[in-house]
Amino acid sequence: MSFQSIRIAVLLCALVLTAGVNYWEQWAATHWTRPLDVVIYPIGADHDRAARDYVEGLTQGRFQEIADFLEQQSERYSMKKIAAVSIRLGPEIAALPPDPPAGAKSALTSILWSLKLRYYAFRATPFLQGFGKIRLFVVYHEGGDGKPLQHSLGLRQGMFGIVHAFAQPEQDAQNNVVIAHELLHTLGATDKYDASGLPVYPEGFGVPEDGPRYPQARAEIMAGRVAVSPTVAAIPRDLGACVIGSKTAYEINW
């Protein structure tokens, strides 16, 4: 057998092994037979000292409401609670995730960026450190300059997410809404908003079957907005103003 044939065989084995590991991780996480292990890795995006102080001052308790939200919402869909959800604060990571490609995205550029993201996650959290866990890399920005944050994302393949958040204590509650949204993406949940960012009826509405359609009192977490009118949606103040709707519950196997 030639060296090239051996190399191809090794690569194929590595791909099969990786696919098998990814399948097992997804199966185990969405069958809810063991505690869901989520690790948050904070990253300081700005050079401003205030943003650095914020990241250095983060504590695990800042994220506990995400675990509480998942456990409370699960009771709406089953007679007993799901296995416990563990939200842990990992070590701070210095390297920033790769920026998305500029301009119009082709299929090739999207694939290359996806591969860069996977390599970043692998380098930041070695295999044994990330095995069986959901990894959320939360990039904190000082904010306050009027610029919108980059779009956050959660990937089911590899079970990790990149979240962009504000390094401001008054934004903690809304940051947790974004983190919970991307966490659910890693479990297979899909977005429930349209191209303009408005919640889609009925799956994107907090309580679509109760009372008038507008205004809604709560946001469906995967819509990310409270439907106020056919053309207006408001950012929920915290996870207490959010619910996990029936379609999202089905997608994550509740």
FENQUIRA-V130297 format. One record per residue. N is the residue number from 0. RES is the residue in three letters. D_LAST is the distance of its C-alpha to the last C-alpha in Angstrom with 2 decimals. Layout:
N/RES/D_LAST + N/RES/D_LAST
This chain:
0/MET/49.42 + 1/SER/49.95 + 2/PHE/48.44 + 3/GLN/46.56 + 4/SER/45.01 + 5/ILE/43.97 + 6/ARG/42.41 + 7/ILE/40.44 + 8/ALA/39.25 + 9/VAL/38.16 + 10/LEU/36.26 + 11/LEU/34.51 + 12/CYS/33.53 + 13/ALA/32.22 + 14/LEU/30.11 + 15/VAL/28.70 + 16/LEU/28.00 + 17/THR/26.29 + 18/ALA/24.10 + 19/GLY/23.25 + 20/VAL/22.41 + 21/ASN/20.19 + 22/TYR/18.29 + 23/TRP/17.93 + 24/GLU/16.79 + 25/GLN/14.02 + 26/TRP/12.98 + 27/ALA/13.20 + 28/ALA/11.39 + 29/THR/8.18 + 30/HIS/8.33 + 31/TRP/8.38 + 32/THR/11.50 + 33/ARG/13.80 + 34/PRO/14.34 + 35/LEU/13.46 + 36/ASP/17.06 + 37/VAL/17.99 + 38/VAL/21.71 + 39/ILE/23.46 + 40/TYR/26.86 + 41/PRO/29.13 + 42/ILE/31.80 + 43/GLY/34.75 + 44/ALA/35.61 + 45/ASP/38.77 + 46/HIS/42.10 + 47/ASP/42.54 + 48/ARG/42.93 + 49/ALA/40.78 + 50/ALA/37.74 + 51/ARG/38.57 + 52/ASP/38.93 + 53/TYR/35.54 + 54/VAL/33.80 + 55/GLU/35.94 + 56/GLY/35.04 + 57/LEU/31.26 + 58/THR/29.65 + 59/GLN/26.26 + 60/GLY/25.93 + 61/ARG/25.85 + 62/PHE/22.22 + 63/GLN/20.86 + 64/GLU/19.57 + 65/ILE/16.98 + 66/ALA/15.49 + 67/ASP/16.01 + 68/PHE/14.31 + 69/LEU/10.97 + 70/GLU/11.28 + 71/GLN/12.53 + 72/GLN/10.02 + 73/SER/7.10 + 74/GLU/9.55 + 75/ARG/9.43 + 76/TYR/6.30 + 77/SER/7.28 + 78/MET/10.90 + 79/LYS/11.05 + 80/LYS/10.45 + 81/ILE/8.65 + 82/ALA/11.58 + 83/ALA/13.95 + 84/VAL/14.06 + 85/SER/17.62 + 86/ILE/19.31 + 87/ARG/22.79 + 88/LEU/25.79 + 89/GLY/27.45 + 90/PRO/31.08 + 91/GLU/32.47 + 92/ILE/32.99 + 93/ALA/36.20 + 94/ALA/35.63 + 95/LEU/34.06 + 96/PRO/31.63 + 97/PRO/33.40 + 98/ASP/33.95 + 99/PRO/32.62 + 100/PRO/35.41 + 101/ALA/37.75 + 102/GLY/38.43 + 103/ALA/36.95 + 104/LYS/34.47 + 105/SER/35.21 + 106/ALA/32.94 + 107/LEU/35.01 + 108/THR/34.86 + 109/SER/31.07 + 110/ILE/30.83 + 111/LEU/33.37 + 112/TRP/31.63 + 113/SER/28.32 + 114/LEU/30.35 + 115/LYS/32.01 + 116/LEU/28.75 + 117/ARG/27.60 + 118/TYR/31.03 + 119/TYR/30.96 + 120/ALA/27.69 + 121/PHE/29.24 + 122/ARG/32.50 + 123/ALA/31.04 + 124/THR/28.81 + 125/PRO/30.20 + 126/PHE/28.13 + 127/LEU/27.98 + 128/GLN/27.24 + 129/GLY/24.20 + 130/PHE/22.96 + 131/GLY/19.32 + 132/LYS/18.95 + 133/ILE/17.81 + 134/ARG/21.19 + 135/LEU/21.80 + 136/PHE/25.45 + 137/VAL/26.30 + 138/VAL/29.69 + 139/TYR/31.43 + 140/HIS/34.12 + 141/GLU/36.78 + 142/GLY/36.41 + 143/GLY/38.75 + 144/ASP/40.64 + 145/GLY/38.97 + 146/LYS/37.44 + 147/PRO/33.80 + 148/LEU/31.61 + 149/GLN/30.57 + 150/HIS/27.28 + 151/SER/24.41 + 152/LEU/22.09 + 153/GLY/19.14 + 154/LEU/19.24 + 155/ARG/16.60 + 156/GLN/19.58 + 157/GLY/20.84 + 158/MET/17.96 + 159/PHE/20.32 + 160/GLY/21.22 + 161/ILE/24.46 + 162/VAL/24.43 + 163/HIS/27.63 + 164/ALA/28.16 + 165/PHE/31.15 + 166/ALA/33.11 + 167/GLN/33.73 + 168/PRO/32.58 + 169/GLU/32.31 + 170/GLN/29.69 + 171/ASP/27.41 + 172/ALA/24.97 + 173/GLN/24.71 + 174/ASN/24.59 + 175/ASN/21.43 + 176/VAL/19.85 + 177/VAL/20.82 + 178/ILE/19.69 + 179/ALA/16.14 + 180/HIS/16.17 + 181/GLU/17.42 + 182/LEU/15.14 + 183/LEU/12.11 + 184/HIS/14.40 + 185/THR/14.74 + 186/LEU/11.08 + 187/GLY/11.61 + 188/ALA/11.32 + 189/THR/14.52 + 190/ASP/17.13 + 191/LYS/17.47 + 192/TYR/21.24 + 193/ASP/24.34 + 194/ALA/27.32 + 195/SER/28.90 + 196/GLY/25.95 + 197/LEU/25.28 + 198/PRO/21.84 + 199/VAL/21.24 + 200/TYR/21.06 + 201/PRO/18.78 + 202/GLU/15.67 + 203/GLY/17.47 + 204/PHE/18.46 + 205/GLY/17.19 + 206/VAL/17.94 + 207/PRO/19.16 + 208/GLU/19.67 + 209/ASP/21.61 + 210/GLY/25.27 + 211/PRO/27.07 + 212/ARG/25.45 + 213/TYR/27.44 + 214/PRO/27.39 + 215/GLN/23.76 + 216/ALA/23.37 + 217/ARG/20.32 + 218/ALA/18.98 + 219/GLU/15.68 + 220/ILE/15.15 + 221/MET/15.23 + 222/ALA/18.33 + 223/GLY/19.92 + 224/ARG/22.38 + 225/VAL/23.00 + 226/ALA/24.47 + 227/VAL/27.90 + 228/SER/29.74 + 229/PRO/29.72 + 230/THR/31.34 + 231/VAL/30.31 + 232/ALA/27.15 + 233/ALA/27.19 + 234/ILE/25.63 + 235/PRO/23.54 + 236/ARG/25.48 + 237/ASP/22.66 + 238/LEU/18.96 + 239/GLY/19.89 + 240/ALA/20.54 + 241/CYS/17.12 + 242/VAL/13.77 + 243/ILE/10.44 + 244/GLY/10.79 + 245/SER/8.99 + 246/LYS/9.85 + 247/THR/8.74 + 248/ALA/5.17 + 249/TYR/5.70 + 250/GLU/7.73 + 251/ILE/5.89 + 252/ASN/3.81 + 253/TRP/0.00
